[in-house]
Amino acid sequence: MSAKENQTSRPDMAQPHRAGDIESFPGGKVSYLSPVPLPTGAAPVDFNHAIGEVNDAYLDFGGSLPTPFTWQFTLGIPFIGFLMMAFLIPVLGGGGMWAISKKVELFYVGFNGLFNEAFGLAIGTCAFALCLALAIKIQFYFKFRNDVPTRFHRQRREVAFAPGGGKPPIIVPWESVTAWVTQAQGATQYGVQRQYGLGLGFIDPETGQQHYLELPQPGLPLAMGLWESVRAYMEYEVHTREEIQDPNGLHRPGDPPYEGVHTFHNARRRLHRRHRDGEIGLFKVTMWYLWHILDLWTIPFHLAEWEIRAIQKAGRRTLPASLEEWSQPIPREQRARPSEELERLSAEVRQRHAQQPNRPITAIFAEVYAEEATFSA
């Protein structure tokens, strides 16, 4: 994932921001989590696998390998749509005729009539949806191969953004990066829709140009969890990708480091173990099987492994030589240390969050900064 220039209405990096600031706009708000990245108290979870390689020196934000979920979505939505159009609608139609007439034969009349009308339409519509989904998947495949991820080097406490276009990477201090979560909602013909996202921004120290990274997220806790994953890594609180992408322990020793058929079978074994231990009931087991049957069982997992092998065989875009050199580990005595301000404010935030765990973390950030300003005065 490369840094992108400001093309839409986004926070202005030239204006001073700090963790706890909130800016409202029609239909939503922006809540700042840095610069000076304070602990959010959220669980560090990378639900969408936005994080790629993780080692003792650096973390790649973007560039993670494909997951079975993308194939489940690509194949599952058209397949489920086909079942609903070709079978569920005729069943409901026949059931409606039976409920009105109380005659069983009219159920079959209604079902057959609707089935004959809907089956061909279902095939055409869902085939088109499948082709469209595959086209999008192919587009992301080539984009993935060409993108250079944003790299967080915790030993240097620096972040390298690759702007693309043959330009050299832009390196900025970790504590200067601005991060925010966006919450927005708007009314459409389908009802009220809510959108969430995590954004990162910085200013090129040489040109003064503003750059942004933005990732849509399914919900606010997941946006906070993704940022906390990066922050916790940079502060030596998490150390491996499994800690933030595999909280349920679906990888076993010796398994490949990506999601595939092995994680499916591990999840199934974990499901049965939890049922035997009385942690979950038969209903959850049934729903798990129903969901994966509708998502074509292990086919998405096999396709994800095939796509990963194709990417590994084709290779990815070569990193600039300067970025490769910058990415190397450095001796312990040369490693950068957190600023005194970050250590002091982080300790205060953790203490207050422990005392008031249900209070919004941005309110705690703002309170800590307000008291800091009072003491400084």
KEKE-3310 file (N, C-alpha, C; in steps of 0.2 Angstrom, whole numbers, plus 5000, padded with zeros to 4 digits):
npx = (5004:5003:5007:4995:4990:4981:4965:4952:4940:4949:4957:4967:4983:4992:4986:4987:4986:4981:4981:4964:4958:4943:4934:4919:4908:4896:4885:4894:4910:4927:4939:4954:4969:4982:4995:5009:5007:4995:4991:4976:4968:4961:4958:4971:4968:4969:4957:4954:4965:4975:4988:5004:5019:5028:5041:5055:5060:5053:5036:5024:5012:4998:4999:4997:4994:4982:4966:4955:4942:4940:4938:4927:4917:4917:4913:4903:4892:4886:4882:4873:4864:4859:4853:4843:4835:4831:4825:4821:4812:4802:4797:4792:4782:4774:4770:4763:4752:4746:4743:4733:4723:4723:4725:4734:4739:4739:4751:4761:4758:4760:4774:4780:4777:4783:4796:4800:4800:4809:4821:4830:4832:4839:4851:4856:4858:4865:4877:4882:4884:4894:4905:4908:4912:4923:4931:4934:4941:4953:4958:4962:4971:4982:4985:4989:5001:5009:5009:5018:5020:5017:5029:5033:5046:5051:5063:5070:5060:5053:5044:5041:5035:5030:5028:5026:5027:5041:5047:5057:5056:5047:5052:5047:5046:5040:5032:5027:5017:5000:4985:4968:4951:4937:4919:4904:4888:4874:4858:4850:4841:4840:4840:4847:4865:4880:4897:4914:4931:4949:4962:4978:4990:5003:5016:5027:5043:5052:5046:5034:5022:5006:5001:4991:4984:4970:4959:4944:4933:4924:4918:4918:4926:4934:4942:4948:4955:4964:4972:4978:4985:4996:5001:5004:5013:5024:5028:5033:5024:5016:5022:5021:5013:5003:4998:4989:4981:4977:4968:4961:4969:4970:4981:4992:5008:5020:5011:5008:5011:5000:4982:4972:4967:4971:4968:4954:4951:4957:4949:4937:4940:4942:4929:4922:4928:4925:4912:4911:4916:4906:4906:4899:4883:4873:4866:4875:4885:4878:4875:4887:4891:4881:4884:4896:4894:4885:4895:4902:4910:4926:4931:4934:4945:4955:4956:4961:4974:4979:4980:4989:5001:5002:5005:5017:5025:5025:5031:5033:5033:5049:5057:5063:5081:5086:5076:5076:5089:5087:5077:5084:5089:5095:5109:5106:5110:5109:5096:5081:5073:5057:5049:5051:5039:5029:5030:5027:5013:5007:5008:4999:4987:4984:4983:4971:4962:4961:4954:4942:4935:4925:4924:4925:4939:4945:4940:4948:4961:4959:4957:4969:4978:4973:4976:4990:4993:4989:4997:5009:5008)
npy = (4994:5011:5028:5040:5055:5069:5069:5070:5076:5078:5076:5090:5090:5101:5108:5109:5094:5082:5067:5063:5074:5079:5081:5087:5083:5085:5072:5064:5061:5064:5056:5059:5049:5050:5062:5057:5043:5037:5024:5015:5006:4996:4980:4973:4969:4963:4962:4962:4958:4967:4969:4964:4956:4953:4955:4955:4968:4976:4980:4977:4987:4984:4974:4961:4943:4935:4930:4917:4923:4933:4925:4918:4928:4932:4920:4915:4925:4926:4913:4911:4920:4915:4903:4909:4916:4906:4895:4899:4910:4904:4894:4902:4909:4898:4894:4905:4904:4892:4896:4905:4898:4885:4873:4860:4856:4868:4874:4867:4871:4885:4885:4878:4887:4899:4894:4890:4902:4909:4902:4903:4917:4918:4911:4919:4932:4929:4923:4934:4942:4935:4935:4949:4950:4942:4949:4960:4954:4950:4962:4967:4958:4960:4973:4971:4964:4975:4985:4993:4991:5001:5003:5000:5003:4997:4997:5008:5017:5023:5027:5021:5027:5023:5032:5029:5028:5028:5036:5040:5032:5040:5045:5046:5051:5040:5045:5056:5053:5055:5049:5043:5039:5037:5040:5039:5042:5040:5043:5033:5025:5013:5014:5019:5020:5016:5020:5016:5020:5019:5030:5037:5049:5061:5073:5076:5079:5086:5092:5097:5092:5084:5068:5053:5038:5027:5016:5007:5000:4987:4991:5002:4997:4988:4996:5003:4993:4989:5000:4999:4987:4991:5001:4994:4985:4993:4998:4987:4978:4968:4955:4946:4941:4932:4935:4946:4943:4930:4927:4916:4905:4897:4892:4880:4872:4871:4874:4882:4900:4907:4909:4895:4879:4871:4880:4880:4866:4866:4875:4868:4857:4864:4869:4857:4853:4864:4862:4849:4852:4859:4873:4879:4877:4865:4873:4883:4875:4869:4881:4885:4875:4876:4889:4887:4877:4884:4893:4886:4876:4870:4875:4890:4891:4882:4889:4901:4897:4893:4905:4912:4904:4907:4921:4920:4913:4922:4933:4948:4966:4974:4980:4997:5000:5008:5007:4994:4993:5002:4994:4984:4976:4984:4987:4984:4994:5005:5007:5017:5026:5028:5044:5056:5062:5054:5042:5047:5052:5041:5032:5039:5039:5025:5022:5030:5024:5012:5015:5020:5011:5011:5023:5034:5033:5043:5054:5053:5054:5068:5074:5071:5078:5091:5093:5092:5104:5113:5111:5114:5128)
npz = (5000:4996:4999:4996:4988:4993:4989:4992:5004:5018:5034:5038:5038:5040:5050:5068:5077:5089:5099:5104:5100:5091:5077:5069:5056:5043:5046:5052:5061:5065:5074:5083:5085:5086:5082:5093:5098:5108:5120:5116:5123:5116:5109:5101:5085:5069:5059:5045:5039:5035:5038:5033:5032:5047:5058:5069:5067:5058:5052:5040:5033:5025:5010:5014:5012:5001:5008:5013:5015:5005:4994:4998:4999:4985:4979:4987:4988:4975:4974:4985:4982:4970:4975:4983:4974:4964:4972:4985:4984:4975:4984:4994:4987:4983:4996:5000:4992:4996:5009:5007:5000:5007:5000:4996:4983:4976:4981:4975:4962:4962:4966:4955:4945:4948:4950:4936:4930:4938:4938:4926:4926:4938:4935:4925:4931:4943:4937:4930:4941:4947:4937:4938:4951:4950:4941:4948:4958:4951:4947:4960:4962:4953:4957:4971:4968:4963:4973:4985:5002:5017:5028:5045:5056:5070:5078:5073:5075:5065:5050:5034:5019:5003:4989:4976:4958:4955:4964:4978:4994:5007:5023:5039:5057:5069:5079:5074:5065:5060:5065:5063:5066:5057:5058:5050:5043:5033:5024:5013:4999:5004:5017:5033:5032:5038:5040:5042:5046:5045:5046:5041:5041:5035:5033:5020:5024:5016:5005:5010:5006:5009:5013:5013:5020:5019:5025:5024:5036:5044:5056:5071:5082:5076:5068:5077:5083:5073:5072:5085:5084:5076:5084:5096:5091:5088:5100:5106:5112:5106:5095:5084:5069:5071:5084:5082:5071:5072:5084:5089:5088:5077:5069:5069:5076:5063:5053:5037:5036:5032:5029:5025:5019:5030:5041:5040:5043:5056:5063:5062:5070:5082:5084:5087:5098:5108:5108:5114:5126:5132:5130:5119:5111:5102:5092:5088:5082:5071:5064:5060:5051:5042:5037:5031:5021:5013:5009:5000:5006:5007:4996:4994:5002:4996:4984:4989:4993:4981:4974:4982:4980:4967:4967:4974:4965:4954:4960:4968:4967:4967:4981:4983:4984:4994:5003:5006:5013:5023:5030:5037:5052:5067:5078:5096:5104:5097:5094:5093:5106:5115:5116:5130:5133:5127:5134:5147:5145:5141:5152:5160:5153:5153:5167:5170:5161:5166:5178:5173:5163:5154:5149:5135:5125:5118:5126:5137:5132:5128:5141:5148:5140:5142:5155:5155:5148:5157:5168:5162:5159)
capx = (5000:5007:5004:4991:4989:4975:4960:4945:4940:4952:4960:4972:4989:4995:4983:4989:4981:4984:4976:4959:4954:4937:4931:4913:4906:4889:4884:4899:4915:4934:4942:4961:4972:4989:5002:5010:5002:4994:4987:4969:4964:4957:4961:4975:4966:4969:4952:4954:4972:4978:4995:5008:5025:5029:5047:5057:5063:5048:5029:5021:5005:4997:5003:4995:4992:4975:4963:4949:4936:4939:4935:4920:4913:4917:4909:4897:4887:4882:4879:4868:4859:4856:4848:4837:4831:4829:4822:4818:4806:4796:4794:4788:4776:4769:4768:4758:4746:4744:4741:4727:4718:4723:4725:4741:4741:4741:4758:4765:4757:4764:4781:4782:4776:4789:4803:4801:4801:4815:4828:4834:4834:4844:4857:4859:4859:4871:4883:4884:4887:4901:4910:4909:4916:4930:4935:4937:4947:4958:4961:4965:4977:4988:4986:4992:5008:5013:5009:5023:5017:5020:5033:5034:5052:5051:5069:5072:5055:5052:5039:5043:5029:5032:5023:5025:5030:5048:5049:5060:5052:5047:5053:5045:5046:5034:5027:5024:5012:4993:4980:4961:4946:4931:4913:4900:4882:4869:4852:4849:4835:4840:4840:4853:4871:4886:4904:4920:4938:4955:4966:4985:4993:5009:5018:5033:5047:5056:5041:5028:5016:5002:5000:4986:4982:4964:4956:4938:4933:4917:4915:4923:4930:4939:4946:4953:4959:4969:4977:4981:4989:5002:5004:5007:5019:5029:5030:5035:5019:5015:5028:5020:5007:4998:4995:4984:4977:4974:4967:4958:4974:4969:4987:4996:5015:5021:5007:5010:5009:4994:4975:4971:4963:4973:4965:4948:4951:4959:4943:4932:4942:4941:4922:4919:4931:4921:4905:4912:4918:4901:4907:4894:4878:4872:4864:4881:4888:4874:4875:4894:4891:4877:4887:4902:4891:4883:4901:4905:4915:4933:4933:4937:4952:4959:4957:4966:4981:4981:4982:4995:5006:5003:5009:5024:5029:5026:5035:5030:5037:5055:5058:5069:5087:5086:5071:5079:5094:5083:5073:5088:5089:5101:5111:5102:5113:5108:5089:5078:5069:5051:5050:5048:5032:5025:5030:5023:5006:5004:5006:4993:4981:4983:4980:4964:4958:4960:4949:4936:4936:4919:4924:4928:4947:4947:4939:4953:4966:4958:4958:4976:4982:4971:4979:4997:4993:4988:5003:5014:5007)
capy = (5000:5016:5034:5043:5062:5071:5070:5071:5080:5074:5081:5095:5089:5107:5111:5105:5089:5078:5062:5066:5079:5077:5086:5085:5086:5083:5065:5060:5064:5061:5056:5058:5044:5052:5061:5055:5038:5035:5017:5015:5001:4992:4974:4973:4964:4964:4958:4961:4956:4973:4969:4959:4953:4955:4952:4959:4974:4980:4978:4980:4989:4983:4969:4954:4938:4934:4926:4913:4927:4936:4920:4916:4933:4932:4914:4914:4930:4924:4906:4911:4924:4910:4898:4912:4917:4900:4891:4902:4914:4899:4891:4907:4910:4893:4894:4910:4902:4887:4899:4908:4893:4879:4868:4858:4856:4875:4875:4865:4876:4891:4884:4877:4893:4904:4891:4890:4909:4912:4899:4906:4923:4917:4909:4925:4937:4927:4923:4941:4945:4931:4938:4955:4949:4939:4954:4964:4950:4950:4969:4968:4953:4964:4979:4968:4963:4981:4989:4993:4992:5006:4999:5003:5000:4999:4998:5015:5021:5027:5024:5023:5027:5023:5036:5026:5032:5028:5041:5037:5032:5045:5042:5051:5049:5036:5048:5062:5051:5057:5043:5045:5035:5041:5038:5043:5039:5044:5040:5031:5022:5006:5015:5023:5017:5018:5019:5017:5019:5021:5035:5039:5055:5063:5078:5075:5084:5089:5096:5099:5089:5080:5061:5049:5031:5026:5009:5006:4995:4985:4994:5006:4993:4984:5001:5004:4987:4989:5005:4997:4982:4994:5005:4989:4982:4998:4999:4981:4975:4962:4953:4942:4942:4928:4938:4951:4940:4923:4927:4910:4900:4892:4890:4875:4872:4868:4876:4888:4907:4910:4905:4890:4873:4869:4884:4877:4860:4868:4878:4863:4854:4869:4870:4851:4853:4868:4858:4843:4855:4863:4880:4881:4872:4862:4878:4886:4870:4869:4887:4885:4870:4879:4894:4885:4874:4890:4896:4881:4872:4871:4878:4896:4890:4880:4895:4906:4894:4893:4912:4913:4901:4911:4927:4919:4911:4927:4938:4955:4972:4974:4986:5001:4998:5012:5004:4987:4995:5005:4989:4980:4977:4988:4985:4986:5000:5011:5008:5023:5026:5033:5051:5056:5064:5048:5038:5050:5052:5034:5029:5042:5036:5018:5023:5033:5020:5006:5017:5021:5007:5012:5030:5034:5034:5050:5059:5052:5058:5075:5076:5071:5084:5097:5094:5094:5111:5117:5111:5118:5135)
capz = (5000:4995:5001:4991:4989:4996:4983:4994:5010:5023:5039:5036:5042:5042:5056:5074:5079:5094:5101:5108:5096:5088:5072:5067:5049:5042:5045:5055:5065:5065:5081:5082:5090:5086:5084:5099:5098:5115:5120:5116:5127:5112:5108:5094:5081:5062:5056:5038:5037:5032:5040:5030:5035:5054:5061:5075:5065:5055:5051:5034:5033:5018:5007:5017:5007:5000:5013:5010:5016:4999:4990:5001:4997:4978:4976:4991:4987:4969:4975:4989:4978:4965:4979:4985:4968:4961:4976:4991:4981:4973:4990:4998:4983:4984:5003:5001:4988:5000:5015:5006:4998:5011:4996:4995:4976:4974:4983:4969:4956:4964:4966:4949:4941:4950:4948:4929:4929:4941:4937:4921:4928:4943:4932:4922:4936:4947:4933:4929:4948:4948:4933:4940:4957:4948:4938:4954:4962:4947:4948:4966:4962:4950:4962:4976:4966:4962:4978:4990:5008:5021:5033:5052:5058:5077:5080:5072:5077:5059:5046:5027:5014:4996:4985:4969:4952:4955:4969:4984:5000:5012:5030:5045:5063:5071:5084:5071:5061:5062:5064:5065:5064:5054:5058:5045:5041:5028:5022:5006:4998:5007:5024:5035:5031:5042:5037:5047:5042:5049:5042:5043:5037:5037:5029:5017:5027:5011:5000:5013:5003:5013:5011:5017:5019:5022:5025:5026:5041:5045:5062:5075:5086:5071:5066:5083:5084:5068:5074:5091:5082:5074:5089:5101:5088:5088:5107:5109:5116:5102:5091:5079:5066:5074:5089:5080:5066:5074:5091:5091:5088:5071:5066:5073:5074:5057:5048:5033:5039:5029:5030:5020:5021:5036:5046:5040:5047:5063:5065:5063:5076:5088:5085:5090:5105:5112:5109:5119:5133:5134:5129:5114:5110:5095:5087:5085:5078:5065:5060:5057:5046:5037:5034:5027:5016:5008:5006:4996:5010:5007:4989:4994:5005:4991:4979:4992:4993:4974:4973:4986:4976:4960:4969:4976:4959:4950:4963:4969:4965:4971:4985:4982:4987:5000:5008:5009:5018:5029:5034:5041:5060:5069:5085:5101:5107:5092:5093:5096:5112:5115:5119:5137:5132:5125:5140:5153:5144:5140:5158:5163:5150:5156:5174:5170:5158:5171:5183:5170:5157:5150:5146:5128:5126:5116:5131:5142:5129:5129:5148:5149:5137:5145:5162:5153:5146:5163:5172:5158:5160)
cpx = (5004:5004:5001:4990:4982:4970:4953:4946:4943:4955:4966:4978:4993:4992:4986:4984:4985:4978:4970:4955:4948:4935:4925:4912:4899:4889:4890:4904:4922:4937:4950:4964:4980:4990:5003:5005:5001:4990:4980:4965:4961:4961:4965:4973:4966:4964:4952:4961:4975:4986:4999:5013:5026:5036:5049:5059:5057:5041:5027:5014:5002:5001:5002:4993:4985:4972:4957:4943:4935:4935:4928:4915:4912:4912:4902:4891:4883:4879:4873:4862:4855:4851:4842:4832:4827:4824:4818:4811:4801:4793:4790:4782:4771:4766:4762:4751:4742:4740:4734:4722:4718:4723:4732:4743:4742:4748:4762:4764:4761:4771:4784:4782:4782:4796:4805:4803:4808:4822:4832:4836:4839:4851:4860:4862:4865:4877:4886:4888:4894:4906:4912:4914:4923:4934:4938:4942:4953:4962:4965:4972:4983:4990:4990:5000:5012:5013:5015:5020:5021:5023:5035:5040:5052:5058:5072:5066:5053:5047:5041:5037:5032:5027:5022:5028:5037:5051:5052:5056:5053:5047:5052:5046:5040:5029:5024:5018:5005:4989:4973:4957:4940:4924:4908:4893:4878:4863:4852:4843:4834:4840:4846:4859:4876:4892:4909:4926:4943:4960:4973:4987:4999:5011:5025:5038:5051:5052:5036:5022:5012:5000:4995:4986:4975:4961:4949:4937:4926:4914:4921:4928:4936:4944:4951:4958:4965:4975:4981:4986:4996:5005:5007:5013:5025:5032:5032:5030:5016:5021:5027:5014:5001:4994:4989:4980:4974:4973:4964:4962:4972:4975:4990:5003:5016:5017:5010:5007:5003:4988:4974:4967:4965:4969:4957:4947:4952:4952:4937:4933:4940:4933:4919:4922:4927:4914:4906:4913:4912:4901:4901:4889:4878:4870:4870:4885:4885:4875:4882:4894:4887:4880:4892:4899:4888:4889:4905:4911:4922:4936:4937:4944:4957:4961:4962:4973:4983:4984:4988:5001:5007:5007:5016:5028:5030:5031:5031:5035:5043:5055:5064:5075:5088:5082:5073:5084:5091:5080:5077:5088:5095:5103:5107:5104:5111:5100:5086:5074:5062:5053:5048:5041:5027:5025:5026:5015:5003:5003:5000:4987:4979:4980:4973:4959:4956:4954:4943:4936:4930:4919:4927:4935:4949:4945:4945:4959:4965:4960:4965:4980:4980:4975:4987:4998:4993:4994:5009:5014:5009)
cpy = (5006:5023:5037:5051:5063:5073:5071:5075:5076:5079:5084:5094:5095:5110:5106:5100:5085:5073:5065:5071:5076:5082:5083:5087:5083:5076:5061:5064:5060:5062:5054:5053:5046:5059:5060:5049:5035:5028:5018:5011:4996:4985:4974:4967:4966:4960:4956:4959:4961:4973:4963:4956:4957:4952:4957:4966:4979:4976:4981:4981:4989:4977:4962:4950:4938:4930:4922:4918:4930:4931:4918:4921:4933:4926:4914:4919:4928:4917:4907:4915:4919:4905:4902:4914:4911:4895:4894:4906:4909:4896:4896:4909:4904:4892:4899:4908:4896:4890:4902:4903:4887:4873:4866:4858:4863:4877:4873:4869:4882:4890:4882:4883:4898:4901:4891:4897:4912:4909:4902:4913:4923:4915:4915:4930:4935:4926:4929:4944:4941:4934:4945:4954:4946:4944:4959:4961:4950:4957:4970:4963:4957:4970:4977:4967:4969:4985:4988:4995:4998:5002:5003:4999:5002:5000:5005:5020:5026:5024:5026:5022:5027:5026:5033:5030:5033:5033:5037:5037:5038:5042:5047:5048:5046:5041:5055:5060:5052:5051:5045:5039:5039:5037:5042:5039:5044:5040:5039:5027:5015:5007:5019:5018:5020:5016:5020:5016:5021:5025:5036:5044:5058:5069:5076:5081:5088:5094:5099:5097:5084:5073:5057:5042:5030:5019:5009:5000:4993:4988:4998:5002:4989:4990:5003:4999:4986:4994:5002:4991:4985:4998:5000:4986:4987:4999:4992:4977:4969:4961:4949:4943:4938:4931:4943:4948:4933:4923:4920:4904:4895:4890:4885:4875:4868:4870:4882:4895:4910:4906:4901:4884:4871:4873:4882:4871:4861:4871:4873:4859:4858:4869:4863:4851:4858:4865:4853:4846:4859:4871:4883:4876:4870:4867:4881:4882:4870:4875:4887:4881:4873:4885:4892:4881:4879:4893:4891:4877:4874:4874:4885:4895:4887:4885:4900:4903:4894:4900:4914:4910:4905:4917:4925:4916:4917:4933:4944:4960:4973:4981:4990:4999:5001:5009:4998:4988:4997:5000:4984:4981:4981:4986:4988:4993:5006:5012:5014:5021:5030:5039:5051:5058:5058:5043:5041:5050:5046:5031:5033:5040:5029:5018:5025:5028:5014:5008:5018:5018:5008:5019:5030:5036:5041:5055:5059:5056:5065:5078:5076:5077:5091:5099:5095:5101:5115:5117:5115:5125:5137)
cpz = (5000:4997:4995:4993:4990:4990:4985:5001:5015:5028:5036:5040:5044:5048:5062:5076:5085:5096:5106:5105:5092:5083:5069:5060:5048:5041:5049:5059:5064:5072:5080:5087:5090:5082:5091:5101:5105:5115:5120:5120:5123:5111:5101:5090:5074:5058:5049:5035:5033:5033:5036:5034:5042:5056:5067:5073:5062:5054:5044:5034:5026:5015:5010:5011:5007:5006:5010:5010:5009:4994:4992:4999:4989:4976:4980:4989:4981:4970:4979:4986:4973:4969:4981:4979:4965:4965:4982:4989:4979:4979:4994:4994:4984:4991:5004:4997:4993:5007:5014:5004:5003:5007:4994:4988:4973:4976:4977:4963:4957:4963:4959:4944:4942:4948:4941:4927:4931:4940:4932:4923:4933:4940:4929:4926:4940:4943:4931:4936:4949:4944:4935:4946:4955:4945:4943:4957:4958:4947:4954:4966:4959:4954:4968:4974:4965:4968:4983:4997:5012:5027:5039:5055:5066:5080:5079:5074:5071:5055:5039:5023:5007:4992:4978:4964:4952:4959:4974:4989:5004:5019:5035:5051:5065:5075:5080:5066:5064:5061:5067:5063:5062:5055:5054:5044:5037:5026:5015:5005:5001:5015:5026:5035:5035:5039:5042:5043:5047:5044:5045:5038:5040:5032:5027:5020:5022:5007:5004:5011:5008:5010:5015:5015:5022:5020:5028:5031:5042:5052:5066:5079:5082:5069:5071:5084:5079:5070:5080:5089:5080:5080:5094:5098:5089:5095:5110:5113:5112:5097:5085:5075:5069:5080:5087:5074:5067:5082:5094:5090:5083:5068:5071:5071:5068:5051:5044:5037:5036:5030:5024:5022:5028:5042:5046:5044:5055:5066:5067:5069:5083:5090:5089:5097:5110:5113:5114:5126:5136:5133:5124:5113:5103:5090:5084:5080:5071:5061:5057:5051:5040:5033:5029:5021:5010:5005:5002:4999:5010:5000:4990:4998:5000:4986:4982:4992:4986:4972:4976:4982:4970:4962:4971:4970:4955:4953:4964:4967:4970:4975:4983:4986:4994:5005:5011:5014:5024:5034:5038:5048:5061:5076:5090:5104:5103:5091:5097:5102:5111:5118:5126:5137:5131:5131:5146:5151:5143:5147:5162:5160:5152:5163:5174:5166:5162:5176:5180:5163:5152:5147:5140:5129:5123:5121:5136:5139:5130:5136:5150:5146:5140:5151:5160:5151:5152:5167:5168:5159:5167)
residu = (MET:SER:ALA:LYS:GLU:ASN:GLN:THR:SER:ARG:PRO:ASP:MET:ALA:GLN:PRO:HIS:ARG:ALA:GLY:ASP:ILE:GLU:SER:PHE:PRO:GLY:GLY:LYS:VAL:SER:TYR:LEU:SER:PRO:VAL:PRO:LEU:PRO:THR:GLY:ALA:ALA:PRO:VAL:ASP:PHE:ASN:HIS:ALA:ILE:GLY:GLU:VAL:ASN:ASP:ALA:TYR:LEU:ASP:PHE:GLY:GLY:SER:LEU:PRO:THR:PRO:PHE:THR:TRP:GLN:PHE:THR:LEU:GLY:ILE:PRO:PHE:ILE:GLY:PHE:LEU:MET:MET:ALA:PHE:LEU:ILE:PRO:VAL:LEU:GLY:GLY:GLY:GLY:MET:TRP:ALA:ILE:SER:LYS:LYS:VAL:GLU:LEU:PHE:TYR:VAL:GLY:PHE:ASN:GLY:LEU:PHE:ASN:GLU:ALA:PHE:GLY:LEU:ALA:ILE:GLY:THR:CYS:ALA:PHE:ALA:LEU:CYS:LEU:ALA:LEU:ALA:ILE:LYS:ILE:GLN:PHE:TYR:PHE:LYS:PHE:ARG:ASN:ASP:VAL:PRO:THR:ARG:PHE:HIS:ARG:GLN:ARG:ARG:GLU:VAL:ALA:PHE:ALA:PRO:GLY:GLY:GLY:LYS:PRO:PRO:ILE:ILE:VAL:PRO:TRP:GLU:SER:VAL:THR:ALA:TRP:VAL:THR:GLN:ALA:GLN:GLY:ALA:THR:GLN:TYR:GLY:VAL:GLN:ARG:GLN:TYR:GLY:LEU:GLY:LEU:GLY:PHE:ILE:ASP:PRO:GLU:THR:GLY:GLN:GLN:HIS:TYR:LEU:GLU:LEU:PRO:GLN:PRO:GLY:LEU:PRO:LEU:ALA:MET:GLY:LEU:TRP:GLU:SER:VAL:ARG:ALA:TYR:MET:GLU:TYR:GLU:VAL:HIS:THR:ARG:GLU:GLU:ILE:GLN:ASP:PRO:ASN:GLY:LEU:HIS:ARG:PRO:GLY:ASP:PRO:PRO:TYR:GLU:GLY:VAL:HIS:THR:PHE:HIS:ASN:ALA:ARG:ARG:ARG:LEU:HIS:ARG:ARG:HIS:ARG:ASP:GLY:GLU:ILE:GLY:LEU:PHE:LYS:VAL:THR:MET:TRP:TYR:LEU:TRP:HIS:ILE:LEU:ASP:LEU:TRP:THR:ILE:PRO:PHE:HIS:LEU:ALA:GLU:TRP:GLU:ILE:ARG:ALA:ILE:GLN:LYS:ALA:GLY:ARG:ARG:THR:LEU:PRO:ALA:SER:LEU:GLU:GLU:TRP:SER:GLN:PRO:ILE:PRO:ARG:GLU:GLN:ARG:ALA:ARG:PRO:SER:GLU:GLU:LEU:GLU:ARG:LEU:SER:ALA:GLU:VAL:ARG:GLN:ARG:HIS:ALA:GLN:GLN:PRO:ASN:ARG:PRO:ILE:THR:ALA:ILE:PHE:ALA:GLU:VAL:TYR:ALA:GLU:GLU:ALA:THR:PHE:SER:ALA)
# end
